Amino acid sequence: MPEHTKLRIALLKTDNPLPDLVEHLGEHDEQFDAVFDKAAGNEHLSIDWEQFDVIEKQEYPSFEDIANHKYNAILLTGSDCSAEGQDPWILKLVDFLKKVQTDHVKDVKLVGICFGHQIINRAAGGKSEINKAGWEIGWMALNLNEEGKRFFKTKKDSIRINQFHKDHVTVLPKGFKTLAYTENSTPNHIVVSENLQCISIQGHPEFNRDTMIDMIKIRIANGALEEHLADAALESLENAYPEMEDVWFAEKVLDFILEKLE
C-alpha cells in the first residue's frame, strides 16, 4: 500500500455550535474530521487537527510555530457572526490573518469555510455584504467557471455542496480570483489567491444532510428562518445523496495544501 503522509491542520473555531447540534453531530473538529478523514483516506493521508477557540479564549497558533512549519494549513470555520463586524475578537482575527497573508505566505496555507471564506477575503482587502437575493440554504449547485475546471482538473460543470448563509463576498481582494459561482446569487463562491496561499468556499462541505436538516428545524423553531425558505431547503435535501460532493471538494482542498493544484 502507498505510504500515508500526515498533515497537521490548525482549526480556528469562529462559532459556538448550537447545543442540540453538538449533542447529535459533534463539535466543529468532529464535523470537519468526518468529511476530511474520508478524503484523506482516499488520498493516502492522515490528518492531525489542533483546535483554537478564537472567540472566547482568543487563542491562536503562534507565529513562531507557523514560521517553523508546524502546520500545513490553517482552516477557519463558519460562524453566525458577520465577517464585516467590529467585535474585538473579529478585529483580532483580521489582524492575525493579515500578518499570515503578509509574512507567512510560503509557510502555511489558509482555508476558509463560509465565515472563514469571508474573513480571509476581508483581511486581504475584500468585502462581504448581505446577499440581496436572500438566503442560500440546502443542496445547491455551484457552477465551475473555466478557470475553476482547469484549477480543479475536472470536467465537471458544477458541484453540489450544502449551503447555509445570507452574506457573501461582493468585492474580491487584489490577487484573488473566482473559481465557482451560484446562478443569480453568489458570484464569488469558491475563491483562490494567485499566490496559492488561500482557498475558500462560501458553502459547507463539513455539513452532511443530517446536520443541515437539524439546523433548519432548529432555525424554524427559534424563528430565525421563514418556513417557505426552510421547506424549499428541506425538499432539496430529500433528493440529496448522503455525502453529496463534500468529500470530492475536501480532496481538492488537500491537493491544494499539498501544492498539487496551481
ABEGO torsion letter per residue (X at the ends): XBBBBBBBBBBBBABBBBAAAAAAAEBAAAAAAAAAAAAAAAAGBBBBBBBBBAAAAGBBBBAAAAAAGABABBBBBBBABBAABABAAAAAAAAAAAAAAAAAAAABBBBBBEAAAAAAAAAAGBBBBBBAAEBBBEBBBBBBBAAAAAAAGBABABBBBBBBBABBBABBBBGBBBABBBBGBBABABBBBAAGABBBBABBAABBAAAAAAAAAAAAAAGABBAAAAAAAAAAAAABBAAEAAAAAAAAAAAAAAGABX
